[in-house]
C-alpha cells in the first residue's frame, strides 16, 4: 500500500468519524448541507491541487531575488 492510498483511507475514516460524532452528539455537521455547497468544496480542492501542480512545474525565474536563511538575496558573485 502506498503513502497516497494510506492518506486517502485515513481521510475517509476521519471524515466518517467526524460525521458520526456530530450525528451522535446532535451538533451541526461542519459539511455543507446542500449539493451546491459540497460541489463548491470539491471545486476549491481540485483547483488548489491543479494550481499547486502547475506552479511546481514552472521555471524559477525569480529565485535569485529570494532571501535565504539570513534574509539577504542570493549573490552569485560570492559563490
DRENTORKOL-3810 file (N, C-alpha, C; in nm, 4 decimals):
REM DRENTORKOL-3810
@n.u->0.0848; n.v->-0.1169; n.w->0.0000; ca.u->0.0000; ca.v->0.0000; ca.w->0.0000; c.u->0.0899; c.v->0.1239; c.w->0.0000
@n.u->0.0614; n.v->0.2173; n.w->-0.0897; ca.u->0.1437; ca.v->0.3371; ca.w->-0.0996; c.u->0.0998; c.v->0.4413; c.w->0.0031
@n.u->0.1826; n.v->0.5416; n.w->0.0184; ca.u->0.1512; ca.v->0.6505; ca.w->0.1113; c.u->0.0260; c.v->0.7245; c.w->0.0679
@n.u->0.0084; n.v->0.7422; n.w->-0.0638; ca.u->-0.1095; ca.v->0.8118; ca.w->-0.1160; c.u->-0.2373; c.v->0.7363; c.w->-0.0800
@n.u->-0.2361; n.v->0.6044; n.w->-0.0944; ca.u->-0.3535; ca.v->0.5236; ca.w->-0.0585; c.u->-0.3828; c.v->0.5333; c.w->0.0914
@n.u->-0.2770; n.v->0.5323; n.w->0.1705; ca.u->-0.2936; ca.v->0.5414; ca.w->0.3152; c.u->-0.3556; c.v->0.6761; c.w->0.3541
@n.u->-0.3113; n.v->0.7845; n.w->0.2891; ca.u->-0.3681; ca.v->0.9165; ca.w->0.3166; c.u->-0.5167; c.v->0.9213; c.w->0.2812
@n.u->-0.5541; n.v->0.8610; n.w->0.1703; ca.u->-0.6948; ca.v->0.8584; ca.w->0.1286; c.u->-0.7790; c.v->0.7817; c.w->0.2301
@n.u->-0.7305; n.v->0.6671; n.w->0.2734; ca.u->-0.8041; ca.v->0.5853; ca.w->0.3700; c.u->-0.8182; c.v->0.6599; c.w->0.5029
@n.u->-0.7095; n.v->0.7219; n.w->0.5494; ca.u->-0.7156; ca.v->0.7973; ca.w->0.6756; c.u->-0.8131; c.v->0.9142; c.w->0.6627
@n.u->-0.8120; n.v->0.9839; n.w->0.5491; ca.u->-0.9044; ca.v->1.0947; ca.w->0.5274; c.u->-1.0494; c.v->1.0511; c.w->0.5292
@n.u->-1.0796; n.v->0.9389; n.w->0.4635; ca.u->-1.2168; ca.v->0.8884; ca.w->0.4625; c.u->-1.2621; c.v->0.8446; c.w->0.6017
@n.u->-1.1757; n.v->0.7734; n.w->0.6725; ca.u->-1.2102; ca.v->0.7293; ca.w->0.8076; c.u->-1.2313; c.v->0.8499; c.w->0.8990
@n.u->-1.1450; n.v->0.9479; n.w->0.8890; ca.u->-1.1580; ca.v->1.0691; ca.w->0.9705; c.u->-1.2871; c.v->1.1440; c.w->0.9366
@n.u->-1.3177; n.v->1.1572; n.w->0.8070; ca.u->-1.4406; ca.v->1.2248; ca.w->0.7665; c.u->-1.5654; c.v->1.1550; c.w->0.8174
@n.u->-1.5702; n.v->1.0239; n.w->0.8007; ca.u->-1.6858; ca.v->0.9490; ca.w->0.8505; c.u->-1.6928; c.v->0.9540; c.w->1.0036
@n.u->-1.5760; n.v->0.9519; n.w->1.0692; ca.u->-1.5741; ca.v->0.9598; ca.w->1.2153; c.u->-1.6273; c.v->1.0930; c.w->1.2663
@n.u->-1.5884; n.v->1.2022; n.w->1.2013; ca.u->-1.6380; ca.v->1.3339; ca.w->1.2412; c.u->-1.7880; c.v->1.3437; c.w->1.2160
@n.u->-1.8328; n.v->1.2945; n.w->1.0995; ca.u->-1.9769; ca.v->1.2953; ca.w->1.0702; c.u->-2.0557; c.v->1.2139; c.w->1.1701
@n.u->-2.0045; n.v->1.0964; n.w->1.2039; ca.u->-2.0715; ca.v->1.0102; ca.w->1.3015; c.u->-2.0755; c.v->1.0785; c.w->1.4385
@n.u->-1.9622; n.v->1.1371; n.w->1.4795; ca.u->-1.9570; ca.v->1.2043; ca.w->1.6091; c.u->-2.0527; c.v->1.3227; c.w->1.6165
@n.u->-2.0638; n.v->1.3979; n.w->1.5069; ca.u->-2.1567; ca.v->1.5114; ca.w->1.5044; c.u->-2.3013; c.v->1.4634; c.w->1.5141
@n.u->-2.3313; n.v->1.3532; n.w->1.4475; ca.u->-2.4680; ca.v->1.2991; ca.w->1.4495; c.u->-2.5034; c.v->1.2479; c.w->1.5883
@n.u->-2.4123; n.v->1.1755; n.w->1.6513; ca.u->-2.4378; ca.v->1.1196; ca.w->1.7845; c.u->-2.4524; c.v->1.2316; c.w->1.8879
@n.u->-2.3704; n.v->1.3363; n.w->1.8759; ca.u->-2.3739; ca.v->1.4464; ca.w->1.9725; c.u->-2.4815; c.v->1.5493; c.w->1.9385
@n.u->-2.5538; n.v->1.5301; n.w->1.8302; ca.u->-2.6602; ca.v->1.6218; ca.w->1.7865; c.u->-2.6105; c.v->1.7646; c.w->1.7671
@n.u->-2.4893; n.v->1.7773; n.w->1.7097; ca.u->-2.4390; ca.v->1.9096; ca.w->1.6755; c.u->-2.4349; c.v->1.9216; c.w->1.5237
@n.u->-2.4421; n.v->2.0419; n.w->1.4715; ca.u->-2.4419; ca.v->2.0581; ca.w->1.3259; c.u->-2.3130; c.v->2.0057; c.w->1.2635
@n.u->-2.3265; n.v->1.9415; n.w->1.1513; ca.u->-2.2112; ca.v->1.8891; ca.w->1.0794; c.u->-2.1331; c.v->2.0038; c.w->1.0162
@n.u->-2.0001; n.v->1.9945; n.w->1.0165; ca.u->-1.9212; ca.v->2.1008; ca.w->0.9542; c.u->-1.9250; c.v->2.0971; c.w->0.8018
@n.u->-1.9917; n.v->1.9973; n.w->0.7445; ca.u->-2.0018; ca.v->1.9858; ca.w->0.5990; c.u->-2.1214; c.v->2.0668; c.w->0.5480
@n.u->-2.1146; n.v->2.1129; n.w->0.4225; ca.u->-2.2282; ca.v->2.1863; ca.w->0.3669; c.u->-2.3511; c.v->2.0968; c.w->0.3545
@n.u->-2.4709; n.v->2.1478; n.w->0.3875; ca.u->-2.5901; ca.v->2.0636; ca.w->0.3869; c.u->-2.6547; c.v->2.0452; c.w->0.2494
@n.u->-2.6095; n.v->2.1173; n.w->0.1487; ca.u->-2.6708; ca.v->2.1069; ca.w->0.0162; c.u->-2.5649; c.v->2.0689; c.w->-0.0859
@n.u->-2.6093; n.v->2.0167; n.w->-0.1996; ca.u->-2.5171; ca.v->1.9689; ca.w->-0.3020; c.u->-2.4332; c.v->2.0822; c.w->-0.3599
@n.u->-2.4895; n.v->2.2018; n.w->-0.3682; ca.u->-2.4132; ca.v->2.3150; ca.w->-0.4214; c.u->-2.2933; c.v->2.3455; c.w->-0.3332
@n.u->-2.3120; n.v->2.3444; n.w->-0.2037; ca.u->-2.2010; ca.v->2.3679; ca.w->-0.1112; c.u->-2.0963; c.v->2.2588; c.w->-0.1198
@n.u->-2.1408; n.v->2.1348; n.w->-0.1332; ca.u->-2.0469; ca.v->2.0235; ca.w->-0.1448; c.u->-1.9667; c.v->2.0338; c.w->-0.2739
@n.u->-2.0324; n.v->2.0710; n.w->-0.3832; ca.u->-1.9618; ca.v->2.0876; ca.w->-0.5106; c.u->-1.8631; c.v->2.2039; c.w->-0.5042
@n.u->-1.8966; n.v->2.3086; n.w->-0.4289; ca.u->-1.8047; ca.v->2.4198; ca.w->-0.4109; c.u->-1.6790; c.v->2.3746; c.w->-0.3385
@n.u->-1.6932; n.v->2.2936; n.w->-0.2367; ca.u->-1.5774; ca.v->2.2407; ca.w->-0.1640; c.u->-1.4920; c.v->2.1546; c.w->-0.2568
@n.u->-1.5542; n.v->2.0699; n.w->-0.3369; ca.u->-1.4806; ca.v->1.9852; ca.w->-0.4317; c.u->-1.4089; c.v->2.0719; c.w->-0.5343
@n.u->-1.4760; n.v->2.1734; n.w->-0.5892; ca.u->-1.4153; ca.v->2.2605; ca.w->-0.6900; c.u->-1.2952; c.v->2.3359; c.w->-0.6329
@n.u->-1.3062; n.v->2.3846; n.w->-0.5105; ca.u->-1.1938; ca.v->2.4555; ca.w->-0.4490; c.u->-1.0762; c.v->2.3607; c.w->-0.4249
@n.u->-1.1051; n.v->2.2393; n.w->-0.3832; ca.u->-0.9988; ca.v->2.1420; ca.w->-0.3589; c.u->-0.9272; c.v->2.1052; c.w->-0.4880
@n.u->-1.0033; n.v->2.0764; n.w->-0.5926; ca.u->-0.9445; ca.v->2.0412; ca.w->-0.7214; c.u->-0.8650; c.v->2.1592; c.w->-0.7773
@n.u->-0.9181; n.v->2.2794; n.w->-0.7660; ca.u->-0.8466; ca.v->2.3977; ca.w->-0.8132; c.u->-0.7155; c.v->2.4178; c.w->-0.7399
@n.u->-0.7156; n.v->2.3961; n.w->-0.6094; ca.u->-0.5931; ca.v->2.4108; ca.w->-0.5314; c.u->-0.4892; c.v->2.3077; c.w->-0.5736
@n.u->-0.5320; n.v->2.1834; n.w->-0.5938; ca.u->-0.4396; ca.v->2.0768; ca.w->-0.6327; c.u->-0.3814; c.v->2.1041; c.w->-0.7710
@n.u->-0.4669; n.v->2.1418; n.w->-0.8673; ca.u->-0.4180; ca.v->2.1686; ca.w->-1.0029; c.u->-0.3239; c.v->2.2887; c.w->-1.0064
@n.u->-0.3560; n.v->2.3931; n.w->-0.9327; ca.u->-0.2687; ca.v->2.5101; ca.w->-0.9287; c.u->-0.1351; c.v->2.4763; c.w->-0.8654
@n.u->-0.1371; n.v->2.3973; n.w->-0.7598; ca.u->-0.0129; ca.v->2.3557; ca.w->-0.6952; c.u->0.0750; c.v->2.2766; c.w->-0.7914
@n.u->0.0140; n.v->2.1869; n.w->-0.8663; ca.u->0.0924; ca.v->2.1074; ca.w->-0.9627; c.u->0.1459; c.v->2.1946; c.w->-1.0759
@n.u->0.0646; n.v->2.2883; n.w->-1.1242; ca.u->0.1068; ca.v->2.3751; ca.w->-1.2342; c.u->0.2214; c.v->2.4655; c.w->-1.1905
@n.u->0.2092; n.v->2.5247; n.w->-1.0707; ca.u->0.3134; ca.v->2.6156; ca.w->-1.0241; c.u->0.4429; c.v->2.5427; c.w->-0.9912
@n.u->0.4355; n.v->2.4186; n.w->-0.9496; ca.u->0.5569; ca.v->2.3458; ca.w->-0.9145; c.u->0.6382; c.v->2.3072; c.w->-1.0381
@n.u->0.5783; n.v->2.3128; n.w->-1.1574; ca.u->0.6496; ca.v->2.2777; ca.w->-1.2798; c.u->0.6977; c.v->2.3995; c.w->-1.3580
@n.u->0.6687; n.v->2.5187; n.w->-1.3098; ca.u->0.7145; ca.v->2.6393; ca.w->-1.3775; c.u->0.8599; c.v->2.6666; c.w->-1.3415
@n.u->0.9356; n.v->2.7283; n.w->-1.4339; ca.u->1.0746; ca.v->2.7611; ca.w->-1.4010; c.u->1.0818; c.v->2.8680; c.w->-1.2918
@n.u->1.1854; n.v->2.8624; n.w->-1.2125; ca.u->1.2032; ca.v->2.9567; ca.w->-1.1012; c.u->1.2834; c.v->3.0765; c.w->-1.1514
@n.u->1.2152; n.v->3.1718; n.w->-1.2143; ca.u->1.2856; ca.v->3.2844; ca.w->-1.2748; c.u->1.3260; c.v->3.3906; c.w->-1.1720
@n.u->1.2621; n.v->3.3964; n.w->-1.0578; ca.u->1.2937; ca.v->3.4980; ca.w->-0.9574; c.u->1.3610; c.v->3.4405; c.w->-0.8341
@n.u->1.4147; n.v->3.3212; n.w->-0.8464; ca.u->1.4764; ca.v->3.2567; ca.w->-0.7309; c.u->1.5960; c.v->3.3361; c.w->-0.6783
@n.u->1.6675; n.v->3.4058; n.w->-0.7659; ca.u->1.7861; ca.v->3.4805; ca.w->-0.7216; c.u->1.7496; c.v->3.6003; c.w->-0.6349
@n.u->1.6237; n.v->3.6456; n.w->-0.6425; ca.u->1.5797; ca.v->3.7602; ca.w->-0.5640; c.u->1.5268; c.v->3.7198; c.w->-0.4254
@n.u->1.5139; n.v->3.5909; n.w->-0.3999; ca.u->1.4590; ca.v->3.5430; ca.w->-0.2731; c.u->1.5684; c.v->3.5376; c.w->-0.1670
@n.u->1.5330; n.v->3.5710; n.w->-0.0452; ca.u->1.6288; ca.v->3.5673; ca.w->0.0648; c.u->1.6455; c.v->3.4262; c.w->0.1172
@n.u->1.7624; n.v->3.3964; n.w->0.1662; ca.u->1.7904; ca.v->3.2663; ca.w->0.2259; c.u->1.7647; c.v->3.2703; c.w->0.3754
@n.u->1.8346; n.v->3.1898; n.w->0.4529; ca.u->1.8136; ca.v->3.1863; ca.w->0.5976; c.u->1.8443; c.v->3.3205; c.w->0.6649
@n.u->1.9335; n.v->3.3995; n.w->0.6030; ca.u->1.9688; ca.v->3.5287; ca.w->0.6611; c.u->1.8739; c.v->3.6394; c.w->0.6158
@n.u->1.7928; n.v->3.6140; n.w->0.5111; ca.u->1.7039; ca.v->3.7145; ca.w->0.4571; c.u->1.7676; c.v->3.7970; c.w->0.3468
@n.u->1.8962; n.v->3.7772; n.w->0.3247; ca.u->1.9673; ca.v->3.8506; ca.w->0.2194; c.u->1.9482; c.v->3.7812; c.w->0.0861
@n.u->1.9377; n.v->3.8582; n.w->-0.0250; ca.u->1.9242; ca.v->3.7937; ca.w->-0.1560; c.u->2.0494; c.v->3.7165; c.w->-0.1941
@n.u->2.0301; n.v->3.6197; n.w->-0.2810; ca.u->2.1390; ca.v->3.5350; ca.w->-0.3290; c.u->2.2347; c.v->3.6196; c.w->-0.4138
@n.u->2.3643; n.v->3.6065; n.w->-0.3912; ca.u->2.4637; ca.v->3.6817; ca.w->-0.4662; c.u->2.5508; c.v->3.5820; c.w->-0.5420
@n.u->2.5323; n.v->3.5659; n.w->-0.6752; ca.u->2.6098; ca.v->3.4657; ca.w->-0.7489; c.u->2.7587; c.v->3.4999; c.w->-0.7584
@n.u->2.7995; n.v->3.6263; n.w->-0.7398; ca.u->2.9404; ca.v->3.6614; ca.w->-0.7472; c.u->3.0186; c.v->3.6061; c.w->-0.6286
@n.u->2.9535; n.v->3.5868; n.w->-0.5150; ca.u->3.0228; ca.v->3.5347; ca.w->-0.3952; c.u->3.0459; c.v->3.3837; c.w->-0.4031
@n.u->2.9659; n.v->3.3138; n.w->-0.4832; ca.u->2.9762; ca.v->3.1666; ca.w->-0.4893; c.u->3.0966; c.v->3.1209; c.w->-0.5649
END
